[in-house]
Amino acid sequence: MTSPLSLSPEAAIRTELFGAERQPIVIVDHALADPAMVVQIAAQHEFRRIGPHYPGVRAAVSERVAMALVQPVTAMLESTFGLARSPRFLECYLSLLTLSSAELTPIQRFPHFDGVEDSRLAVLLYLDASEATGTGFYRQRATGFESVDAGRFDAYRTSLESEVAVHGLPDAGYVGGDSALFERVYRIAGCFNRMVIYRGNVLHCADIPQGFTGSDQAGTGRLTLNLFLH
């Protein structure tokens, strides 16, 4: 049976570079042939809190279903991201952002990275018809880091702790642009049925407008599919 997440033959694929580090990002518009069906399927899933950091609820997606989204472009991903072999499945979720700005923990008010490996990739598929959000990518002002690998981790953490001691924690709210500690270097708009692929160790965060109201309903909330490869 064909996966509902199979990459559409009509998908439009392009690659851009962003920031001083010239990090690659793959952008795929019209990614799914029938995104509305995927939203309907998502509405039948049971979402729950998974892990302490994602500000919402998630439902796991199997490797068999999820990998259909990227299998046609694995050779391109190897070339674009300089991988030694084809990327493999790590985990995948349907995700709904539900927390309000006031409910965010301190760590959720900063840009983050998914891991320190250059070979770890994040695949993000936007399934929110409102198209009100997106994803921002950041540079730590004190170090100039736009990505954090194993060699940079200690310097990044030390600098962040020092800067927080001086400037304090950010006010409660989603990261939406420049701050005293971070500068936004790139933004991708969350167009419905757009997929983006980037290294998981780049500093990034959901770009959420002020006044955002979360929802745990797949048909009306900020629904994304988050696939992680390594």
N, C-alpha and C positions, 0 to 999 in steps of 0.2 A: 504494500500500500504506500502511496506517495505521502510524504510528510507534509502537513499543512505549512511547515516552515521552509519548504523547498524554495530555493532562490528562483525568482521569476526570470524567464527568458527575456523579458522586457526591461530588466534591471539596467539602470544607467550608472556606470562605475567610473569614478575618477579618484585621483590621489592628489593631496595637497601637502605642503610642508609648512610648519608653523613655528613661531618663536625663534629666539637666537640659536637654539639647538637644532633647528630645522628638523623637528620631529615629524615623521610621516603620519598621515591619517588617511584612511580609505573611506570614501563617502559613496554610498550606494543608494540612489533614489529609486522609488518604485520596486523595493526589494522583494516584496511578496506579490504573488498573482492575486491573492484574495485576502488582504489584511483584515477586512471586516469579519471574515469567518474566524480568523485567529482571535480577534477580540471576543467574539461570541464563545469560542472554546474557553478562553481565559475566564469568562464570567461563570463557567461551570466548575472552576477549580476552587479548592479550599485554600485561602491565603492565611498565613500566620507569620508571626515574628520569627526570623531566622538570623541569629547572630546579633551582637550588640550595637553594630554601627549603622546599618542601613535604616534610615528614618521612615520605615513603613513596614509593609507585609509582603511576603513572597510565597510563590508556589514553585516547587522544583519541576524542571523539565528534563526528560531523559536524554541521554546521549544519542540514541537512535533518532529521535525526533529533531533534536537541536542541530546536529551536525549537517543536516541537509541544507542549512542556511549558508554554510561556508565551504562545503566540499567543492563546488565548482571553481572557487577562487583560491584554493590552498597553494597552488603553484605561484600565484601572484603575491600571496602573503609571504611566502618564503623569500621571494626576491625583494619585495618592498621593505620588509623588516630585517633582512639579512639573517634569516633563520637557517640553522644547519639541517633541519628536516621539516617535514610537514607538521603543522601545529596539531596538537591532540586535545581532546576534550578534558576539561578540568571540572567545571560545574556550570549549571545554567538555571536561571530563574525567570519566571514572570514576576514583575515587581510593581507595586503600587505605593506611591509616596503618600503617607497619611498624616505625618506629624505636622503640626502648625509650627510657625517660627518660635513661639514661646516654649514649645515642648522640646526643642533640640538640646541635646547635651553639648558641653563645650567642644568635644572632639568633632561633632557634626557641624560646627560653625567654621571649620577650616577646610581648605582644599586637602585632598588626600591622595594616596597612591595605593594600588591593589597589592603590590609586591615589589621586591627590588630587582627581579630578574628582567633583563632586556628582552628575553624570549617569551615573556608572559604577555598575552594579548587580551584586550577587552573588546567584546563585540556588543554594541548597544543598538537595539532596534526600537525606534519610537513608534508607539501605538496609541498616542493620545491625540484625538481628533481636534482638540482645541488649539494645538500647536503653540501654546503659550510659554513653553519652557524650552530648555536646550541644555547644553553642556559647555562649561567654561574651562579653560586650561590656564595654568598660572605659573608665575616665576616667584620664588622666594626672594624678597628684596635683599636681605642681608647677605645671602650666599650667591645669588644669581642662578640657583638651581631651578631648572624647569622639569627635571626628572631626578629620581632618587634611586641609585643603585647601591649595592652593598658597600662600595667604597665611600659613598657620600652619606650614608645613613647617620653615622654618629655626628658628623658636622651639621647635618640638617636638624637633627633632634636637639642638639646643644644650642644651636642658633634660635630655634623656635622657643625653647624654654627661656632663653635670655630675653628675647623680644617680648614674650608674654609678661615677663617680670617687669619690663619697662612700660609697655603699652596696655597691659591688662588683657583679659579675654575679650573676644569680640562680643558685641551685644547679641542677644538672642535673635537669630534670624539666619536664613539661608545665605550662602555666599552669592553675591550678585554683581560683583565687579571688583574694582581696586579697593585695597584696604591698606592700613599702615604696614602690614607684614607681607602682603602678597599683591602682585600686579597681574591682572588678567592679560594674557598675550594672544588669546584666540578664543573665539566662540563659535559653536556650531548650533544652528537653529534646529529645534526638535520637530521637523516637518513629519507629518504622518507618513508612515511606511518608509522612512529613511533609516538606513543602517550605517553606523560608523564603526571603524575598527582602528584601534590605536594601542600603543604599548601601555601595559598596566602600570608601569612605574613612572609615568608622567603625572605631574600634579594636576588634579582635575576635580571638578565638583558639578553637581547638577545646578544649572542656572535657573533660579526660581524667582518670579517677580514678587514684589511686595504685595501683601494681602492674599497670598496663596492660601487656599483652603484645600486640605487633603481629602481624599475620598478612598474608600475601600471597595468601590464598585468599578469593575473593569471597563464598563461602557462609558463612564463619565470621569474617571480619575486619571491621574498621570500614570498610564500603563506603559511599561517598557519591558523588553526582553533583554536580559543580561547574560551573555554567554562568555565564559572565560576559557581561554586556551593556553596551552603551554608546550 
